[in-house]
């Protein structure tokens, strides 16, 4: 009985290499695209976790002005204010009651930066508060001093180092205020948002004198890793504990002005964006599969017509139809294995150059996909390579089996008398 032979399959695959060349190129392209997309999505999911935690496991927001206003009992002259008392007890609260692994505090001042060719919405922040959170990576220039500020690198096409810029903002006491500064440098995107105007500690204090920290970036001891986050009840417990801390100091009315945002919620936003991109990649790859399969089936028909009588002779001498289908389809298997290997190697070779590309746009979606440093994180792994081989070899082989089975329907006599 005639049996399947890898040597026979390889010899025939090489013999028909010219006819298989287009299909080979399409399978290799599909495999390269699939492998690279799987490697990239590995990085997307890792960056999504880092993005979600860029502002802590839970971000607590307070309104110091309303706490002072609504505090009961009222502060007597000469006493420190309610929020100052709340703030004084926060280190002990976060350490002993909330059991936080670490926390950072800060505050923002929203405004518009006006320069000679236009304006940009920027949020002023003390650079010393930003460094421990997400870092400040300079693209050009130096850290800000008195009368200076760091601006996003996205402004580098509109302004230059040393240019004067006017920042118009609202503080707690005036409807409109302004501050004129020189640009000391440009910083690269970092964290979930990079539309900041970084000022020195002294300069930020002069922007709105006496402004207290009102945002707290808290990393919980049970914050989890990767896509594992605290439960809703744990988040709610942390928020409730923060409110009770304010309530003990300033009364229940003051404790109402507290909000929070969670890493799990930010991860959910990231998941929505990544799922959308996965859908787009899926549609793109499906289009390549349809064209590749159609091309491959056409090639299989052409090569099989040339040998239909030979196959009929094999079957007359005892080869079963199932073995004949396997024998002829194995040629496609050899080509698919070679093409898929070439595609995977191409994807692996592309990871280095692609990982060095940096996207400098200050865009929320880009931050979600690429993470704080705005670079592609491409993570090859065995599972992605295995999935690429399964699809890159399995789909062409299945298409070849379908085409061959269709051609070999009928009895041996019909095959022996087949005329092209």
Steps between C-alpha positions, in 0.01 A plus 500: 500500500632844413551710809558863588862616460653831615774454242242464222310804627815714518616393153164590345484827692837601355394384154194726508675788681434750220124440511499515879709819519211747529323287761831459685549878515145554625533235772832651610346849510199376695724319751723805545201729557333255737815437705585870522146592601494230771838619630373858499176417677702325770669836551170689482354296786814544709496875438129510584580374848780756542276776363221405742737528796675817382280702738498243779272206575249758615509876445322696772375852430406749770372857499690684777303824450167324554638305797597831663165655411279213617704397805317463830590634750621823346864593533567769755741786431858395552429130450624302203235429235304174469682388187837568661397270786384238247827531311710468813344162574530358147845334533378298798167427331657363182759296688302360794136504394503463123811278503631666185828374359578859400322819400575831333313828519471793264282771357432645156424847363321508166568775247607598148853568378512780242801530267577689181326258262209375709400346832480163670296373794746402770472393863761649731665258743801501729775306327618354833158335542508350148844338521414223751169426327586455135838667455600800291708409195661801330516510122691830504595769748520504880273473803308822575626769734353831605289651221538183288287202405520167322253451215400188300723401210194530275544880528855490364383582148329818620740637761873481578712489811504840670177620336261696718156348561207640697299260714144614575323317782247525780615465859290473815474874555483658154292434192797553270870510568812472285861399527772566241783250474789392281519150355787315666444170323270249333398175667403172334154350551456300818211356697137511402506871417783728391329835451686640800685823565770398746617765744756496781366459854548870577350618173196273537447627855504858368242409236228457763647572847386264771335252263481164681543157345158364410578191289642183652648218293478195723663162436324241716682209662260264318509694174577193288712472187440479125123492440425407864352789696326549837130419509224760492440448871869562576492821299180607674650419840803722424277787385271460802798496738629824344159664548487385862843647563372837379175454691683443829684829453255727317155342527275299271403797282864565408559130427256508208755675275713197427526306174711216371621331184633144481770316308241233415282766337794634301585144393141459380543810282822353364329167429234675290767667286714187465197283412415750225851478355487122522179507297666718234802265483264203481315648202830580327639150555171340396523685166852363448376148585216518245732614220770248599256207512347593163848521345609174660192307387558620146864382516396161641251451218762586238765266642249219551370517142856433381511175704141382507573185297804419717284526810237285333767234434609511865140451608457212252793325671336530840557850634193616687345834415577634848871417460505655154356823643763496777782433254408789273414740785835431665667709230305799628598403854869516407457841335289630790759391758777673309296815438380516860855462630613783274213717624576434867870576447407825323274597792775426752749704295259795493452515878826690562454784248129539580565512876731799451232715334355760736167677449518848648135602461326576829195285440297296747446209260872485419575500873260207549653294218867589535535586867686780672804516275293490179703215348386164367554223750533186286512180703564178304406182683454130428119521509492769229744303282294183546179684409669640189609154386156356575331761281778544239529125437154375597293733279698435177507125569123492562441696178720256308316200646168654398616571145660157456200314641275685257719406203527132598130437531375217280632161399849404384388447139393864471833615632693276257303642204522862613590739214620858563 
